């Protein structure tokens, strides 16, 4: 059975609230970056998120993913609760957009967001680390309790506003 497209729209406010709940479900994300040669790289990082749905993380600027972000800003991120059990209702969020290393005031703003979620980070030795910001352009939401079994909703993101784009329904067992 094929994936079905549905015309069932989801209201922007509901999508925005659901995106926030899904980002709150875990403090870790998987960041997928692309090297100058086109090779994929994935890294796990602690992240915080802003009211605009921007994700921020702290990283060594010499790390592979940091180097990749400097040369190719295209990034994809996955956030999900890793304690989920196969066969039970699942949830997660995928985000696609761009990232960059932050300097000056932007780094200070990111530090406030990050420190709000991880106040203990200030006690850690993070000398030489930099803040990075990921700005999503699209999100794909999956929350079987909120949206239904096998339902994925794709939406556009602009300045924190989330606008429905499409709904896909995956048949049971796929």
N, C-alpha and C positions, 0 to 999 in steps of 0.2 A: 504494500500500500504506500502511496506517495505522500509526501509532505503536502498539507493543504494550506493554501492561503485563505485567510478569512478577512472579511471586510469589517470585522468587529474592532472598532476603534476603542482606545482607552484614553480617558481624559488626561490632559497635561498635568493637573494637580495630583492625580492619582499616580501617574508615572513618576513624577518628581518625588513624592513621598515614598514610593516603593524603592526608587533608586537609593534614597537615603538610608532606608532600612537595610537594603542589601549591602551597602558600603559599611554600615555599622556591624554587620554580621561577622566580620573578621578584621583583624588588624594587619594581616598579611595579604599581599597581592603577588601575582605572578606578572612580571613585566616582560613583554616580548619586544626586542629591538632587532634592528637589521644592521649588519656590518657593511662597510663600504663595498665589499665584494658580493653583497646580496645574501649572506648567510644569516640564518635566524639564530637568535640567542635569547635565552630566558633566564630571568633572575627573580628570586623571591626577595621582597623588601617589606619592611613595616611602613605603613602609609597613614596619612591623615587626609581628610578631605574638607574642602571649603564650601561655603554656601553656593558657589558657582559650579559645584561638582568637580572642581579641579582637585587632582590628587597630588600630594607632595610627599617626598621621601628624602632621606639623608643618605649620601653615598660618597665613597671615595671617587674623586674625579679620574683616577687611573683605572678603575674597574672597567671591564669589557663593555657592560651596558652603558656606562657613562660616556665612554669613548664613542660608542655607536650613536648615542643621542646627539653628540656634537656633529657627527657627519651625516646622519639621516634622522630627522626628527620624528619620523613615523613610528608610532608605538601602539601596541595593543596591551590591554590589561585584563586580567581575570581576577575576580574576588568571589570567594565562596567559603562557606563554613566547612572545614575538612572533617567534621564529626558526623556528617550525614551518612545514612545507611542505605545501601542499595535496596530498592523496592519500596522505600518510603517516600513521601513527598519531598522533593528537592527544591533548591533555590540557589541562584547565583546571578552575577552580572558580568558582562563582557563590555569593555569600553574600547573604542578605537579613536585615535586622534594623534596629537603631537606632544612632544615633551622638549624641555630645554633646561639647561643649568641656569640657576638664578644668581644674580649679583645685586648688590646694593639694597635698595628699598624692597624690591621684590623678594630677595632672600630673607629680609627681616619680616615681611608679611608671612612668608612660608614658615618661618620659625615660630611665629605666634600660633599658626594653625597646627603645626606639628606638636609644639609644646602643650597645646590644649588637649591633645589626645594622649601624649606621652610626657607628662611633666618630669618624669625621672630621667629622661634623655639628657637633661642639662648636667646631671651628675656623671655621665659617661664621658670617656675620652673620645671626643669626636673632632679633635684638632685636625685640620686638613680636609675634613669632609665638606661637601657642598650640598645645598638644597637643590632639588629638581622639582619641576612642576609638569604635570601631565594635564593637558586640556582636552577633554573628550569632544568629539564632533558627533559621534553616534554611540548609542548604547544598545545592548541586547539584554533584556530582562527575562529572567526565568524564575518564577515563584509559583509552584504548583498549588499552594494554599490560596494565594491571592488571585492568580490568573487562570488556574485550571490545569489539569494533567496534560503534560506535553505541549504547553502553550509558551511560545517565545514571542516577545514583543520587541520590535526594533523601533528606536526613536532617535530623532535628531536632538542635539544639545547645542544651545547657543546662550552664552552668558547665564548659565544655570537654569534656563527654561528648557523643558523637555517636551518635544512635540512628536506625537504618534506618527509612525511611518508605515509599519506593516505588522500584521499578526500572522504567525505561522503555527500550525498545529501538527505535531508529530504523532503518528499513530502509536498506540501502545505496543511495546516490544521493540521499538526501533531506537 
